[in-house]
Amino acid sequence: MPEEITIEEFSRVDLRVGVVVEAERIPGTRLLRLIVDLGGERRQIVSGIAEWYRPEDLVGRKVVVVANLKPKVIRGYRSEGMILAAGCERGQRPVLVTVEDGAQPGWRVC
C-alpha cells in the first residue's frame, strides 16, 4: 500500500478537465504529442500511450490533467502536464480518466 498523504498534500495537486484538440505520434517513439485545451489555455503534453491509442481517436476527448506538474523535456518536446490513466501496470492497456460531457475545459477536479 502506498504511503498515506494528508488532504493538504492532496490539495496541492491541480487536476483540471482538458479537451484534446490536437494529437500526433512522435516518430520513432511510443509517445504522442497532445495539445490540450484547459479552458482558455492550451498545453502541450507528451504521453507514452501511442502503443494503445491512435491520435485521431483522442481529438475531442475530455481528459483529466495534472496541470501543476513541473514541465519536462521528453525527446526534445516540452511536456506541460500529465493526462491521467488507470491500469498503467506493465503490459496493461492504460484507460484514460475522462469526464462526462457536462464538464467544461479548465474546471478543477475535486
WOQUIKA-V607242 format. One record per backbone hydrogen bond with DSSP energy under -1.0 kcal/mol. CO is the residue of the C=O (numbers start at 1). NH is the residue of the N-H. If there is no record, write none. Layout:
BEGIN
CO	NH
CO	NH
END
This chain:
BEGIN
6	10
7	11
9	12
10	13
14	67
15	109
16	65
17	106
18	63
19	37
20	60
22	35
24	33
26	29
30	50
31	26
32	47
33	24
34	45
35	21
35	22
36	43
37	19
41	38
43	36
44	80
45	34
47	32
47	49
49	52
49	53
54	57
55	58
55	59
58	61
61	20
62	99
63	18
64	84
65	16
65	67
72	79
74	77
77	74
79	72
82	66
84	97
86	95
89	92
95	86
97	64
100	103
104	107
107	17
END
